[in-house]
């Protein structure tokens, strides 16, 4: 699959087969995602795979800020990838001061790049994903016992797809591109 095809065919998958994605496939996906660009090559993204059904169900039921659509989606997933990032590096100088007017916002920018790179690498291997942003970060940090220097960029549901959603309508190049 070439890059253009991956970009154009990857969809947010919300229904999954309850088939485990082999660890070697997950490791290949993360190895590819490690090439996502980051602020001054800080490489702040870290991945935590949640396969325990009780933990997945707890996250779905108690940690999606009452967004029932995501509860149903996450319960369908074979596993959840919690994309975390190390704080205080991306967008910062070594002394801890901000290096950019975006301040700490660059951390989420780098997490977003890592998430999309992860999802495209997964899709190339037949693994579907859905990036979710409705979650109670503090509860997940506590449940998963994340280190103090970590925040959560997103929770990515994953597994082998049990649906083939159609592409949503896209804006035209004329709507998206301006020349000056």
C-alpha positions in Angstrom: 0.0 0.0 0.0 1.5 3.4 -0.9 1.1 6.5 1.2 -1.5 8.1 -0.9 -3.7 5.0 -0.8 -3.2 4.6 3.0 -4.3 8.2 3.5 -7.3 7.9 1.3 -8.6 4.5 2.5 -7.9 4.8 6.3 -11.1 5.3 8.2 -12.1 5.6 11.8 -13.2 2.0 12.6 -15.9 1.6 15.3 -16.7 -2.1 15.0 -14.0 -4.7 15.5 -13.6 -8.5 15.4 -12.7 -9.8 18.8 -9.5 -11.2 17.4 -6.3 -10.3 19.2 -3.8 -8.3 17.2 -0.4 -10.2 17.6 2.2 -8.4 19.6 4.7 -8.6 16.7 2.2 -6.6 14.6 1.8 -4.0 17.3 5.6 -3.8 17.6 6.0 -3.2 13.9 3.3 -0.5 14.0 5.1 1.3 16.9 8.5 0.9 15.2 7.0 2.7 12.1 5.3 5.3 14.3 8.7 6.1 15.9 9.6 7.9 12.7 6.9 10.5 13.2 8.5 13.9 13.3 8.7 15.8 16.5 9.9 19.2 17.9 13.7 19.2 17.8 13.5 15.4 17.5 12.3 15.1 21.1 10.3 11.9 20.3 8.0 12.4 23.3 5.3 9.9 22.2 5.0 6.7 24.3 2.5 3.8 23.7 0.7 1.7 26.3 -1.3 -1.2 24.9 -4.3 -2.1 27.1 -5.5 -5.7 26.3 -7.1 -6.6 29.6 -10.9 -6.7 28.9 -11.8 -5.6 32.4 -9.6 -2.5 32.0 -11.0 -1.7 28.5 -14.6 -2.0 29.8 -13.8 0.2 32.8 -12.3 2.8 30.6 -15.3 2.6 28.2 -17.9 2.8 31.0 -16.3 5.2 33.4 -13.7 7.3 31.6 -15.3 8.7 28.4 -17.0 11.7 30.1 -20.5 10.1 29.6 -20.0 10.1 25.8 -22.1 7.0 25.1 -21.0 6.8 21.5 -17.4 6.3 22.6 -18.4 3.9 25.3 -19.9 1.6 22.6 -16.9 2.1 20.3 -14.3 1.3 22.9 -16.2 -1.8 24.1 -16.0 -3.1 20.6 -12.2 -2.8 20.3 -9.9 -5.7 20.7 -7.4 -3.4 22.5 -6.8 0.2 23.3 -3.5 2.0 22.6 -3.1 4.9 25.1 -0.8 7.4 23.4 1.0 9.3 26.1 3.7 11.9 25.8 6.5 13.1 28.1 5.8 16.6 29.3 8.1 19.6 29.4 10.2 18.7 26.3 8.4 19.5 23.0 8.1 23.2 22.6 10.5 23.9 25.6 14.0 25.0 26.0 16.3 22.9 28.2 15.8 25.4 31.1 12.0 24.6 31.1 11.0 27.9 29.4 8.8 27.9 26.4 10.7 27.9 23.1 7.6 28.8 20.9 4.6 31.1 21.2 2.5 27.9 21.1 3.9 27.2 24.6 3.0 23.7 25.7 0.6 23.3 22.8 3.4 21.8 20.7 3.2 18.7 22.9 -0.3 17.9 21.6 0.8 18.8 18.1 3.6 16.2 18.3 1.1 13.7 19.9 -1.2 14.3 17.0 1.5 13.6 14.4 2.4 10.4 16.3 -1.2 9.3 16.5 -1.8 9.7 12.7 1.5 8.0 11.9 0.5 5.1 14.2 -2.9 4.8 12.6 -1.5 4.8 9.0 1.1 2.2 10.0 -1.7 0.1 11.5 -3.9 0.4 8.4 -1.1 -0.8 6.2 -1.1 -4.0 8.3 -4.9 -4.4 8.2 -5.4 -3.1 11.7 -8.2 -0.6 12.1 -8.1 2.3 14.5 -10.2 5.1 15.9 -8.7 8.1 17.7 -10.8 9.3 20.6 -10.4 12.5 22.5 -13.3 12.2 25.1 -11.7 10.8 28.2 -11.0 11.5 31.8 -7.3 11.9 31.8 -6.8 11.8 35.5 -8.8 8.6 35.9 -6.9 6.9 33.1 -3.6 8.0 34.5 -4.6 6.6 37.9 -5.9 3.3 36.4 -2.8 2.7 34.3 -0.4 4.1 36.9 1.4 6.4 34.4 4.5 8.2 35.5 4.2 11.8 36.7 5.9 13.2 33.6 3.2 11.8 31.3 0.0 13.1 29.8 -2.4 11.4 27.5 -2.6 12.7 23.9 -5.4 10.3 22.9 -6.9 6.8 23.3 -6.8 4.8 20.1 -9.2 1.9 19.8 -7.8 -0.8 17.6 -8.4 -4.2 16.1 -9.2 -6.0 12.9 -12.1 -4.2 11.3 -15.6 -5.7 11.3 -16.9 -2.9 9.0 -15.9 -1.0 5.9 -17.2 2.6 6.4 -17.5 4.7 3.3 -15.4 7.8 2.9 -17.0 10.9 4.2 -17.4 13.8 1.8 -14.2 15.9 1.6 -13.8 19.6 0.9 -12.4 20.5 -2.5 -8.9 21.7 -3.1 -10.4 25.1 -4.0 -12.0 25.3 -0.6 -8.8 24.2 1.2 -6.0 26.0 -0.6 -5.3 29.7 -1.0 -2.4 31.3 -2.9 -0.9 34.7 -2.0 
